[in-house]
Amino acid sequence: MGLFVADDGGYTTVAVAVALLVSLSLVFCLATAEWVGSRSADVQQVADATALAGENSVAAFCTVAQVLDACVLSLGLVGVVVCAVGLIVAAVPGAQAVSARVMGFGHDVMDARRRFARSAASGLRRLEATLPYLVVVNSASVVGANSGHGGPELAGCAIPFPQESMTDFSALDAEVTSDEMEEDAERLRDASRRRDEAKARADAARERGWRADCVDDPSCLHERASSLAGLSPVQNPCYAAPELWNFGVPISRSRSYYAARLALEGPEGAGVEEMTDSAARQRFYSFALREMWSASFSETPEGEVSLSLPELPKNSAEMRQTSLYEEASWPCTAQASGVTLHSSLACPGADGPLVGFGSLASLESGSLLECPVCRMGVGDLGRVAAISSRATNGYEYYWAIVVEASREYQVARNEQVAAEREMREIGAEGSKAFQQALDQLAVPRPRLCPPGAWGAVSVVFRRGGTGAPSELVGAFTRGVELPPGAAMSAACLAPEESTDGSNLLSHVLDGLRGRGFALGDLVYDVTGLWGRLLVSYGSAYDSASDAISGFLDDVDGVFGGTVGAWIKGRIEGVVSRAALEPADMRLRKPVLVGTQEVFDRAGVDGAAKARELVNALPAAGSGEDVARALGLWLVDEAKARAFEVAELPVPGTELSIPLTVDLSRLGGR
């Protein structure tokens, strides 16, 4: 003890020296241990980064697939909606040519969608085939970047699980056809043309009847009724436009007119001839009044017309075809020569007793004798109708025009209603075809399960032989080397809830427009519709219905109450009820998870798989060398820097826009 402790109780120089030596030895040993621990932990950090790098390639593929699916579905919606517009416009009067053009363009859009979908499905399958290779290469490049540089030599990579594709691309391959809508539109255009032609004839007939009733050219029923019968404005209304008028007006006017004429009728002068003419007019007015009361006009809410206007006789021959000829309304007296027919009992020749009343038919058949004084006969009655029917100042002249117009109007109007009824039936079938097209678009979106969908497991191996820094090696410690070691990590994709992909899709749309993409130069802003549908495709997809409805609202020439408006309402109803399934456009990002979670989902033994990977790792080499060592060879699609994943056809043209992916970003090259 005396060597270390002095007699006075203090420490000796030897004790102090030994204490210093022990302290320094401990300091250097602890520093060496800290260096060993730190370098040992570095491999775990590299393993974490390696797993995340491998899943980055998978995330990039998922983004590409989501964007292409969004383009396919939104382009299909555009085509179906444009075809629906063609269907609606087919019912717009005079727009048959525009309908054919719009429908043709809709067919072009649907054809472009079909070709684009096939191209995208094929391209995604080929791109997905490169994914295992790209995951390994991308992750191995991270290991290579952290190997050496004064630190330990590292080797390793990430392996995706599953290692083969389990994605279902049938949604992209699904056929969406507009053939039924095109057929319905053709039938609708034909019915619309017939409707337009019938409406034109009905309008012309109604205007002709209106002019004969209300427009002096040189006269009309209104003017004649006022001048000849003195009818009041209530009994004798005048309408300023044919749209305000119908064929019930002349019927009511004529009833008042003939009642007034019958009440006012009397001889215009003295003499037998005037008496006979007055008697003939009285019989004619009475007959006409009865005929007017038998006239009818009605129109159903659908517009179907029932018209029955009597045609008054214009001459003796036509008079013989009416009840005037057979009607026993003329007084007959017994004369010396036999039973004689007179125009009136006031006839000077009617000096015999009244024996009854006879008809002009009996007179002409010889059953009755003609009065030698008044000489009443068929010609007298026929002359009343003939004079008024041939002269432009005669009431019956304009009535005959109204009757002829009414018959043309009834036929044309009912043909118009029948055509509109047929259009509604076709429109209902067209809306069902539209529904079927939407149902085809509403199939479940592609279920992405590419290599790495369950996650990626990384194994990073540290080779031995790395010595401690020279600063730590000297008199107090011996030189140490890090032993070989390995670390594992795992990562999987998680959706980022704060994103819906709208910004990404906006960039895609801007890129396409920058390449000169345009859907056409139609009256309707089809390009704008496609842009709105594309950008709102993700979690905000509910606005797609509003975008489509707004597009339909811009269709010109569709007025309320028309067949076109009815079809448009049905189409909008279909859109509002459509169960379209939007894609999940939330962006995916890799996050670290436990390795056992990935192994369990893949159904493999984690420890055994780790040993297999470590044994397969090459001593040195690039990411491509690591991939080949694991049996993943460079596929043809990965040889080029830029990979064409799809071609987007420009509807109505032979042009197409290639959509490419930079594989160097997916593969870390």
ABEGO torsion letter per residue (X at the ends): XAAABBAAGBBBAAAAAAAAAAAAAAAAAAAAAAAAAAAAAAAAAAAAAAAAAAAAAAAAAAAAAAAAAAAAAAAAAAAAAAAAAAAAAAABBGAAAAAAAAAAAAAAAAAAAAAAAAAAAAAAAAAAAAAAAAAAAAAAAAAAAABEGGBBBBBEBBBBOBABBABBAAAAABBBBAAAAAAAAAAAAAAAAAAAAAAAAAAAAAAAAAAAAABBOABBAAAAAAAAAGBBAAABBBBABAAABBAAAAAAAAAAAAAAAAAABBBABBEAAAAAAAAAAAAAAAAAAAAAAABBBBBBAAGBBBBBBBBBBABAAAAAABAAAABBABBBBBBAAEBBBBABAABAABABBBAEBBBAAAAAAGABBBBAAAGBBAAAAAAAAAAAAABAABAAAAAAAAAAAAAAAAAAAAAAAAAAAAAAAAAAAAAAAAAAAAAAAABBBBBBBBBGAAEBBBBBBBBBGBBBBAAABBAABBBBBBBBBBBBBBBBBBBBAABAGAAAAAAAAAAAAAAGBBAEBBABBAAAAAAAAAAAABAAAAAAAAAAAAAAAABBGBBBGBAAAAAAAAAAAAAAABBBBBBBABBBBBBBBBAAAAAAAAGBBAAAAAAAAAAABBABEBAAAAAAAAGBBBBAAAABABBBABBBBBBGBABBBBBBBBAAAAAGX
